């Protein structure tokens, strides 16, 4: 059985390309867990979207990545924006350590009372 090289090249292009947008915090403190993956779909030019809630024990996020493959982008274009599939990955953060930080009742060596 012979395979069509044009069809194979087209399939490889559709499955391989992707765009990733990433947001991370300035001082990363991720948990040791693997990133959670959420498949998200928007409908009607974004008018209808399911609410995605991050499930973090600490209620803190360390990193968020939004990925869209070429196939997902093509689906958005072919449906003229009526369906917009994408994938969201996130990592939870540990509760930050408070050692070595200034507490609420302490001053940082700057006294504004003399001004």
Beta strands, then each sheet from edge to edge (+ up, - down):
strand 1: 18-24
strand 2: 36-43
strand 3: 48-49
strand 4: 61-69
strand 5: 83-92
sheet 1: 1+ 4- 5+ 2- 3+
end
